[in-house]
Amino acid sequence: MKRLRKSWQTVIEVLKMSKITIDLGEDEYGLFTSFTAPHPKYRIFKKKQLGVALLKLQGTFEEFMAGKEKQVIRTNSSKSKKTGYTFSVVDPFKYIDDIIEIHSSTKERQNQQVNPVYLDKDELKKYFQQFPFVFAVIDGKKKMKAYAHIIYCHDVAIVSRLMGHSDDLKNGIMYYLLSETVGELLYKKKKSEKPTWLMYDTFFGAFGGLRYFKERVGFHPYNVKWKKNED
C-alpha cells in the first residue's frame, strides 16, 4: 500500500511539472545524446526528461536570497562565514590533495560507494585538465572544504560535481557554496544573457536530504525537451 501511494504521488508530481525546452547550443560535451537516451528504468521516457532539477537564473543575488523560503540558505551561509569559511573561484590543480580528502571523507554518497576514480590523483588531474576553475569554499587554514564544478552549455549551467567534506557539512558549507555559485551565475548572465537555467541532476532518485537541499535552494522539477545546434 505504501509503495502504491508513493507511485501515485509520483504520477501526480509528473502531471504538475512545467514543460520547457532547453537549448544546449553546440553541445561540446556531448550531453544531448546522454540526456535524450532512453531512461534505464522507464524506457518510454528520456534519461533526463522528467523531474529535472532546475533553478531559473533571474534578477539579482539579493532577490535570490530574499524571502521566507530562503531562510535556510541565509542561516547556513551566515554560519559558514562566521565560522571562517570563504567562497572563492580557484584553480583545482592547486587543491588536488584537498579534493581527494573531500572525496574520501565518507565511504558512501547517496547510498553508493564513492567511485575509486574520485580518489585517484592522476584521474582527477586528467578530469580537471579541461576545466580551468571551480567554485570553492575555503576554511581559515586555506584548505578547500567543498567545491562545485559547473559545465556551461549555452542556455543551461550544469552542476557536474558538488562535493563537500563530511566533517564540515554541519557548518552549512554546501548551502553557502551553492548560493554563492548562483550569485556568480547571475553575474555571468547579466553580462552575457546566458545561462538561463542552473541544473542539478533530477529530483527522482535523490534521497531525502539531497531533495530537501535542492528544494531549499530553489530548484524545481521540470519536464524538459532538449535541443542542440544541428549545424
Secondary structure, DSSP 4 states (H G I P E B T S, - for coil): -HHHHHHHHHHHHHHHPEEEEEE-TT-TT-HHHHHTSBPSS-TTSBTTTTTEEEEE--S-HHHHH-SGGGHHHHHHHHHHHHHT-EEEEE-GGGGHHHHHHHHTT-SEETTEEPPGGGG-HHHHHHHHTT---EEEEE-TTS-EEEEEEEEEETTEEEEEEEEE-GGGGGGTHHHHHHHHHHHHHHHHHHHH----EEEEEESTT--HHHHHHHHHHT-EEEEEEEE----
